[in-house]
Amino acid sequence: ASLVILSGALTQFGLPLEGVALILGVDAVMDMARTSVNLVGNCLATVVMARWEGEFDDSAAVAVLQPQPA
């Protein structure tokens, strides 16, 4: 989907479509970064909402996040 939007944006600004090939080489890395930011944001929002509603259990979270002995 982003490729279609990118192609449209390039033609709208009068840029050659060959630029899409250059951007595709970097887009995979950028997509991983966008996905990571989205994941962290969703996790943070979940914790904030649980705390706001009084449903977050601090002791359970600490127990899960503590390193387990090997």
C-alpha positions in Angstrom: 0.0 0.0 0.0 2.8 2.4 0.8 4.3 1.8 -2.6 1.2 3.0 -4.4 1.0 6.1 -2.2 4.7 6.7 -2.7 4.4 6.4 -6.5 1.5 8.8 -6.5 3.4 11.3 -4.4 6.5 11.2 -6.7 4.4 11.8 -9.8 2.5 14.6 -8.0 5.8 16.4 -7.3 7.2 15.8 -10.8 9.9 13.4 -9.6 10.9 10.4 -11.6 9.4 7.0 -10.7 12.9 5.5 -10.6 13.2 7.0 -7.1 10.8 4.3 -5.9 13.5 1.7 -6.4 15.9 3.7 -4.2 13.3 4.2 -1.5 12.3 0.5 -1.5 15.8 -0.4 -0.4 15.5 1.6 2.7 11.8 1.0 3.3 12.2 -2.5 4.8 14.4 -1.1 7.6 12.1 1.9 8.1 9.1 -0.5 8.3 10.7 -2.4 11.1 11.3 0.8 13.0 7.7 1.9 12.4 6.4 -1.5 13.6 8.6 -1.3 16.8 7.4 2.2 17.6 3.8 1.0 17.1 4.3 -2.0 19.4 5.9 0.0 22.2 3.1 2.6 21.9 0.4 -0.1 22.1 2.1 -1.7 25.1 2.4 1.7 26.9 -1.2 2.6 26.2 -2.4 -0.7 27.6 -0.5 -0.2 30.8 -1.7 3.4 31.1 -5.3 2.4 30.6 -5.0 -0.5 33.1 -3.5 1.8 35.7 -6.2 4.5 35.1 -8.9 1.9 35.6 -7.2 0.4 38.6 -6.7 -3.0 37.0 -2.9 -3.0 36.8 -1.3 -5.4 39.3 2.2 -4.1 40.1 3.3 -7.3 41.9 2.2 -9.5 39.0 4.1 -7.2 36.5 7.2 -7.3 38.6 7.0 -11.1 38.9 6.7 -11.5 35.2 9.5 -9.0 34.4 12.0 -10.4 36.9 14.8 -12.5 35.3 14.2 -16.2 36.0 17.2 -18.3 37.3 18.6 -20.6 34.6 
